[in-house]
Amino acid sequence: QVWDQNRKVKSIDLTALDKHGSVYDDDQFGCLAWSHSETHLLYVAEKKCPKTESFFQSKAPELGTSDEDTGHPKKEDAPLKVGSTRPGAGGGSPGGCGADRSVPQGEQFVYREDWGETLSTRSVPVLCVLDIEGSSISVLEGIPEHLSPGQAFWSPEDTGVVFVGWWHEPFRLGLRYCTNRRSALFYVDLTGGKCELLSEDTKAVWSPRLSPDSCRIVYLENDVLGPHQKCNRLRMYDWYTKQTSTVLEAVPRQEWGTFPGIYCGALPGMCWAADSRRILLDTAQRSQQDMFVVDTATGATTLLTADGPRGSWSVLTINRDLLVARFSTPSCPPMLKVAVLPAAGHEAQAQWICLQDAPTVPGISWGIRTLQPPPEQENPQYGGLDFDAILLRPTEGPTAQKPPLVVMPHGGPHSVFTAGWMLYPAALCRVGFAVLLVNYRGSLGFGQDSVASLPGNVGTQDVHDVQLCVERVLQEEALDASRVALVGGSHGGFLACHLIGQFPDTYRACVVRNPVVNIASMVATTDIPDW
C-alpha cells in the first residue's frame, strides 16, 4: 500500500505480479527504500523458483472417463529413469496421467541451502524495483552469481543501487549474530548493468548509510572469520572521489572517559546529522549502553549521555537534528526521550525531554560490580583484563533480607548484558529472587582484547569468571548461599551445565535452554560450525 499522509493512494498485489518469492522483512538482508524521485521502491525478495513435482505426482483424471471409456488400452508400467524430466516412456507417469512438460520432476524435495538461524526461509535473495506508477516489478540483473545481495539503497541521482553482497560459495553459513562473514559493498548501474566493487573484498561489511547530501557512505567493517562479534571499524566511502577512509578503528582496551569502540549490530537506519558530517550511534560501554556523536571528518567522538542517568540508551532515529532515543534501567521499563542535537563541539550540552515516562518498578535495587580475576586465572596473552556483573535484588517482601540467588551468564559467547530493562530478571526479582547477570571476559563492550581472550579458552576462562563472581557476591552480599540456581540459554546454557557439573556444591537447581552441549552432533549440522 502507498499512502500520502492519511490517505491511501495505491494498492499493489506483489503476489499477483508473480515476479519473485516472499519479500524479505528481516534486518539482515531486508530493505524498503524510496528512490529520490519517489517513483520507485527498492526491496529484497526470494528469487522465484520454478515449480517442481515429485516423480510420483499424479493428476486426477476427468470425472466419468477411464482408459476403457476412451478406447485406449491400459499402458504397461515403464521403468523409472532418475534424472529425466518425466518418468516412464512416452510421457506416462505413475497412475497413467501425462505430466506437464514445463514442470521438472524429481526436484520437489531437493535440498536448498539457507542462511541459518532465523533466516531458514532465506536462500537466494534478489533485488527488486517496483514502479509505483506502472505497477510493474523489475528484478535487477548484473549481480554476480556468487553474491547474495541485501541492505540496498538508491545511489545519488538514482543512477543505480548500492548494496551489501555476501559470498555464498563454497556454502552459506549463519548470518544472524555473525558479523564475520565475507561481504563487501557494491554498486550496480541500472543502465548498463555493470557491477562495481566499492570496498575491500576480503572483509566483512554491513550497515551502509548514505549522507543527506548524497556524498558519503558510512558502514561497519570487521575482519573475516575469528569471533562472531567483535569491536567494529567505522569506514567511510566518498562517492565522488572514490576514496575510502577509516573513521574509527577497533579499540583494544576500554578505558573510562574514552570512546569504548563500536559493538552494535547495525547503525541506526537514520544516523546522519543534518550537516552530513556527524553521525549518531549507540554502543555497549562495559555494562552500560550509551550514545555517541562521531565527527566523520576528524574521528572525534562525544558522549551524548554524560550528564544523563545511568542505564541503557539507544538511538531510535534522527531527522533534521531532532534526535529520538530510548532509555531504560533494570528497574525501569523503556521511556521515550527527545533532544535537539547541538552544534558541532557542543553536543554534550544536549537537553533531553521525556515524551513518554515509565514509572520505576518498586522493590528492585541494582548495581554494577567490577571484578579482577586472581593471578592464576589471568589470560597469559591478554593480562590485566577485568569484567563486570549486574546484581539485582529485591528490597521488599519476605525474602528481601536474604534472598535466594539466580545466576544468569549470557549467550553468544560474544554478547553483553547492559543495564537496561529485561523482563525475566525483573520478574524474578519481584517474586523474591536476587539475579546476577555476569559479563565474563569475552563479552562485548570491554575492548577487542577481551573479545579475543576467549577463543581457545571457552569452557575454562568464562566458567571461572562466572564462578568467581558467584563466590564473591555470596561473601559480600546478604544472600542465601544454600539456594543458588543457574539459568542460561545457548552459550549461557553451555556455561550453566559446566558450572553445575564442576561446582555441584554451589548450585541447587539449573535451567538450560538450547544449550550447546553435544558438539559431536552439532559440528555437521550447525550453521555456525566455526564456533
Summary of the structure (lengths in Angstrom):
residues: 531
radius of gyration: 28.1
end to end distance: 42.2
largest distance: 94.1
contacts: 1650
relative contact order: 0.08
helix: 12%
strand: 33%
